[in-house]
């Protein structure tokens, strides 16, 4: 049994990882700003949920004490003044490295993203690159970095969002319709984290995680329409109109897209090679999993998800 701290453990990906860690017999600590949001984890064997702010080094240091490993999943898609890209993607990993050293936590698993680089077109990707560089520079720690494409699964904000749009709107106005993605199932991501935890061969490595197939954004919307048996008009926008749409959406209480999101889509979210052989399994196809959770959503669920995104 290892004692593992999961930052971001109450979220979509984090919940899947915590479930797998618990099932494997590890003792897990989850830090959440609001304990209520992690109530679905509280009854899992060997899982403890603590309420606290990740911006507080005293809180972080306390939860790391006595841990064997920490998994950092903290990230946001939209920048904000209080806890945005720089604070969460760049500064937090740097603070976490220092705290791992002071608390003698030897193992650090870090969630990054595909196509990160210092000269990437979006602030999101640049900030993710800065955080990744901080953890990889810590050669005295046992670091593994994961770069997933978009992640799908029950409760996601990806295909489920598309399903909401298809259900609620007569037409889907699509920015950057030819942007390419390689969606990876959340359970495959969770399994990769679990398998790497005790595998010395993964120390110091970067792993790109993607599914078995690449899709354009238009193809993904068409797939969702097929699953839901809905016919909708897809209006693909050119670059100029895509920019105007993203600018307008930034003003809405529910930020479905920003100009920075659009900038991220300028580079294909596609892996440079096959799924990492070190994990000894093949990723699951989107077509196998997605129909099972998209088809059982209803309009009430869609409405509640929109309210949740708006913070209402």
PLY file of the C-alpha trace (Angstrom):
ply
format ascii 1.0
element vertex 312
property float x
property float y
property float z
element edge 311
property int vertex1
property int vertex2
end_header
0.00 0.00 0.00
1.20 3.48 -0.92
-0.04 6.75 0.56
-1.02 8.91 -2.42
-2.17 12.53 -2.43
-4.36 13.51 -5.39
-4.71 17.21 -6.17
-7.78 17.72 -8.30
-9.08 14.36 -7.12
-12.73 15.38 -6.97
-12.89 16.33 -10.66
-13.73 14.29 -13.74
-10.31 12.69 -14.28
-9.38 12.76 -10.61
-12.43 10.77 -9.56
-11.56 8.00 -12.01
-7.97 7.89 -10.72
-9.05 7.89 -7.06
-11.43 4.99 -7.70
-8.62 2.95 -9.28
-6.15 3.78 -6.53
-8.69 2.78 -3.89
-9.53 -0.48 -5.68
-5.81 -1.29 -5.87
-5.53 -0.96 -2.09
-3.70 2.37 -1.87
-4.45 4.94 0.82
-5.61 8.12 -0.88
-5.91 11.71 0.34
-7.95 14.14 -1.74
-7.76 17.90 -1.22
-10.84 19.86 -2.27
-11.74 23.49 -1.75
-15.29 22.35 -0.97
-15.64 18.94 0.65
-19.21 18.75 -0.61
-17.93 18.42 -4.18
-16.01 15.28 -3.24
-18.82 13.53 -1.39
-18.92 10.83 -4.08
-15.44 9.74 -2.94
-15.92 9.76 0.83
-17.26 6.21 1.13
-14.52 4.64 -0.99
-12.17 2.33 0.96
-8.96 4.00 2.18
-9.96 7.43 0.81
-9.83 10.58 2.94
-11.18 13.92 1.73
-9.79 17.13 3.19
-11.11 20.65 2.67
-8.51 23.29 1.91
-7.07 25.76 -0.57
-4.25 24.61 -2.88
-2.99 28.20 -2.94
-1.99 27.81 0.73
1.43 26.16 1.18
0.61 25.34 4.81
-2.41 23.34 3.67
-0.46 21.62 0.89
2.45 20.84 3.17
0.15 19.30 5.76
-1.60 16.96 3.34
1.73 15.90 1.79
3.26 14.91 5.11
3.99 11.16 5.14
2.89 10.64 1.52
4.73 8.33 -0.87
3.46 10.05 -4.00
1.45 13.02 -5.22
-0.64 13.23 -8.38
-1.19 16.75 -9.70
-4.27 17.08 -11.90
-4.97 20.76 -11.25
-5.89 22.70 -14.37
-8.39 25.13 -15.86
-9.46 25.69 -19.46
-10.31 29.37 -19.02
-7.99 31.97 -17.53
-9.24 33.99 -14.58
-7.94 36.65 -12.24
-8.24 34.44 -9.15
-6.48 31.13 -9.82
-5.78 31.27 -13.52
-3.26 29.80 -15.92
-0.10 31.19 -14.35
-1.12 30.43 -10.76
-2.37 26.89 -11.37
-0.39 25.63 -14.37
3.01 27.28 -13.80
3.36 28.42 -10.19
1.61 25.49 -8.48
3.95 22.84 -9.98
6.95 24.88 -8.84
5.54 25.14 -5.31
4.67 21.46 -5.36
8.23 20.47 -6.25
9.57 22.50 -3.33
7.01 20.97 -0.95
7.78 17.43 -2.15
11.40 18.07 -1.28
10.68 19.54 2.15
8.14 16.81 3.01
10.30 14.06 1.48
7.67 12.91 -1.01
9.71 11.06 -3.65
7.13 10.49 -6.42
5.32 13.10 -8.53
2.89 12.32 -11.36
1.91 15.42 -13.30
-0.92 16.04 -15.77
0.10 18.23 -18.69
-1.45 18.43 -22.19
-0.65 17.60 -25.78
1.22 20.20 -27.85
2.54 22.23 -24.91
5.51 24.46 -25.70
6.94 27.82 -24.73
5.97 29.22 -28.12
2.53 27.59 -28.40
-0.25 29.78 -29.83
-2.33 29.86 -26.62
-1.67 31.03 -23.07
-3.15 27.73 -21.87
-0.55 25.63 -23.69
2.31 27.97 -22.77
1.38 27.89 -19.08
1.12 24.10 -19.16
4.57 23.98 -20.75
5.98 26.15 -17.97
4.59 23.87 -15.27
5.80 20.75 -17.04
9.30 22.22 -17.26
9.29 22.87 -13.51
8.56 19.26 -12.60
10.89 17.74 -15.19
13.73 19.90 -13.91
13.37 18.28 -10.46
15.78 15.43 -11.15
15.95 14.53 -7.46
12.27 13.51 -7.64
10.73 10.53 -9.44
8.66 12.43 -11.99
6.30 11.19 -14.70
4.43 13.57 -17.01
1.27 12.75 -18.97
0.11 14.66 -22.05
-3.43 13.60 -22.97
-5.55 14.72 -25.87
-9.14 15.62 -24.98
-10.57 13.18 -22.44
-14.04 11.68 -22.76
-16.24 9.61 -20.48
-19.40 9.82 -18.39
-19.53 13.27 -16.81
-17.10 14.87 -19.26
-17.27 18.45 -20.53
-16.46 17.39 -24.06
-18.84 14.99 -25.82
-21.51 15.66 -23.19
-21.33 19.35 -24.05
-21.74 18.56 -27.75
-24.72 16.36 -26.88
-26.30 19.24 -24.96
-25.88 21.55 -27.94
-27.32 18.98 -30.35
-30.34 18.41 -28.10
-31.08 22.06 -27.41
-30.25 23.85 -30.68
-31.62 23.47 -34.22
-28.17 24.17 -35.68
-24.61 23.89 -34.39
-22.39 26.84 -35.28
-18.89 25.40 -35.20
-15.67 27.35 -34.86
-12.57 25.71 -36.34
-14.53 22.70 -37.69
-11.41 21.03 -39.10
-9.45 21.10 -35.82
-8.23 17.58 -35.05
-8.41 15.63 -31.79
-7.50 12.13 -30.60
-9.99 11.57 -27.76
-8.87 9.24 -24.97
-11.18 7.50 -22.48
-10.92 8.72 -18.90
-10.58 5.14 -17.61
-7.57 4.56 -19.87
-5.96 7.73 -18.52
-6.65 6.58 -14.97
-5.16 3.16 -15.68
-2.00 4.74 -17.10
-1.55 6.77 -13.91
-2.13 3.70 -11.73
0.30 1.50 -13.67
3.03 4.14 -13.66
2.84 4.69 -9.90
5.10 1.74 -9.02
6.93 1.40 -12.35
10.52 2.62 -12.16
10.71 2.56 -15.96
8.30 5.52 -16.10
10.50 7.81 -13.98
11.61 10.89 -15.90
9.34 10.06 -18.84
6.70 11.99 -20.78
3.75 9.99 -22.12
1.31 11.16 -24.76
-2.14 9.64 -24.26
-4.64 9.43 -27.10
-7.31 7.09 -28.34
-7.08 4.77 -31.35
-8.49 7.29 -33.85
-8.20 10.94 -34.89
-11.32 13.02 -35.61
-12.06 16.51 -36.80
-14.36 18.61 -34.64
-17.04 18.32 -37.33
-16.76 14.51 -37.30
-17.23 14.47 -33.53
-20.42 16.52 -33.77
-21.66 14.21 -36.53
-20.92 11.21 -34.31
-22.92 12.72 -31.44
-25.82 13.44 -33.80
-25.74 9.81 -34.97
-25.77 8.48 -31.39
-28.68 10.73 -30.41
-30.53 10.15 -33.69
-30.79 13.90 -34.22
-30.51 15.78 -37.47
-28.94 19.20 -37.09
-27.33 21.64 -39.47
-23.61 22.11 -38.82
-22.40 25.58 -39.80
-18.61 25.53 -39.98
-17.04 28.97 -39.55
-13.91 30.31 -41.23
-11.04 31.63 -39.10
-12.31 35.21 -38.93
-15.85 34.23 -37.94
-14.47 31.63 -35.51
-12.56 34.41 -33.76
-15.66 36.60 -33.55
-17.69 33.72 -32.13
-15.05 33.00 -29.48
-14.89 36.70 -28.56
-18.67 36.83 -28.15
-18.76 33.64 -26.09
-16.25 35.10 -23.63
-18.98 37.55 -22.56
-21.47 34.85 -21.62
-21.88 33.55 -18.03
-21.25 30.03 -19.37
-17.92 30.17 -21.21
-18.24 27.47 -23.82
-15.27 28.92 -25.71
-12.73 31.72 -25.44
-10.26 33.22 -27.88
-7.51 31.35 -26.04
-9.36 28.05 -26.51
-9.55 28.86 -30.20
-5.82 29.55 -30.27
-5.18 26.11 -28.72
-7.13 24.56 -31.58
-4.63 25.96 -34.09
-2.42 22.96 -33.29
-3.82 19.45 -33.67
-4.37 17.63 -30.37
-2.88 14.47 -31.85
-0.18 12.16 -30.46
3.16 11.84 -32.22
3.11 8.04 -31.92
1.09 5.04 -30.70
-0.24 4.57 -27.18
2.72 3.97 -24.82
3.71 0.29 -24.90
4.93 0.45 -21.29
1.31 0.29 -20.09
0.63 -2.96 -22.00
-2.94 -2.22 -23.07
-4.65 -0.63 -26.03
-6.84 2.46 -25.63
-10.59 2.08 -25.92
-12.40 3.41 -28.97
-14.77 6.30 -28.49
-17.47 4.39 -30.38
-17.43 1.63 -27.74
-17.99 3.86 -24.72
-19.66 7.13 -25.68
-23.08 5.87 -26.83
-23.67 4.34 -23.40
-23.55 7.65 -21.56
-24.64 10.10 -24.25
-27.90 8.35 -25.04
-29.12 8.24 -21.42
-28.79 11.99 -20.83
-32.02 13.98 -20.95
-32.91 17.65 -21.27
-33.13 18.08 -17.48
-29.57 16.78 -17.14
-28.44 19.12 -19.91
-30.07 22.11 -18.20
-28.47 21.24 -14.85
-25.04 20.96 -16.49
-25.42 24.41 -18.05
-26.45 25.87 -14.66
-23.47 24.19 -13.01
-21.07 25.68 -15.56
-22.58 29.10 -14.92
-22.05 28.67 -11.18
-25.78 28.80 -10.41
0 1
1 2
2 3
3 4
4 5
5 6
6 7
7 8
8 9
9 10
10 11
11 12
12 13
13 14
14 15
15 16
16 17
17 18
18 19
19 20
20 21
21 22
22 23
23 24
24 25
25 26
26 27
27 28
28 29
29 30
30 31
31 32
32 33
33 34
34 35
35 36
36 37
37 38
38 39
39 40
40 41
41 42
42 43
43 44
44 45
45 46
46 47
47 48
48 49
49 50
50 51
51 52
52 53
53 54
54 55
55 56
56 57
57 58
58 59
59 60
60 61
61 62
62 63
63 64
64 65
65 66
66 67
67 68
68 69
69 70
70 71
71 72
72 73
73 74
74 75
75 76
76 77
77 78
78 79
79 80
80 81
81 82
82 83
83 84
84 85
85 86
86 87
87 88
88 89
89 90
90 91
91 92
92 93
93 94
94 95
95 96
96 97
97 98
98 99
99 100
100 101
101 102
102 103
103 104
104 105
105 106
106 107
107 108
108 109
109 110
110 111
111 112
112 113
113 114
114 115
115 116
116 117
117 118
118 119
119 120
120 121
121 122
122 123
123 124
124 125
125 126
126 127
127 128
128 129
129 130
130 131
131 132
132 133
133 134
134 135
135 136
136 137
137 138
138 139
139 140
140 141
141 142
142 143
143 144
144 145
145 146
146 147
147 148
148 149
149 150
150 151
151 152
152 153
153 154
154 155
155 156
156 157
157 158
158 159
159 160
160 161
161 162
162 163
163 164
164 165
165 166
166 167
167 168
168 169
169 170
170 171
171 172
172 173
173 174
174 175
175 176
176 177
177 178
178 179
179 180
180 181
181 182
182 183
183 184
184 185
185 186
186 187
187 188
188 189
189 190
190 191
191 192
192 193
193 194
194 195
195 196
196 197
197 198
198 199
199 200
200 201
201 202
202 203
203 204
204 205
205 206
206 207
207 208
208 209
209 210
210 211
211 212
212 213
213 214
214 215
215 216
216 217
217 218
218 219
219 220
220 221
221 222
222 223
223 224
224 225
225 226
226 227
227 228
228 229
229 230
230 231
231 232
232 233
233 234
234 235
235 236
236 237
237 238
238 239
239 240
240 241
241 242
242 243
243 244
244 245
245 246
246 247
247 248
248 249
249 250
250 251
251 252
252 253
253 254
254 255
255 256
256 257
257 258
258 259
259 260
260 261
261 262
262 263
263 264
264 265
265 266
266 267
267 268
268 269
269 270
270 271
271 272
272 273
273 274
274 275
275 276
276 277
277 278
278 279
279 280
280 281
281 282
282 283
283 284
284 285
285 286
286 287
287 288
288 289
289 290
290 291
291 292
292 293
293 294
294 295
295 296
296 297
297 298
298 299
299 300
300 301
301 302
302 303
303 304
304 305
305 306
306 307
307 308
308 309
309 310
310 311
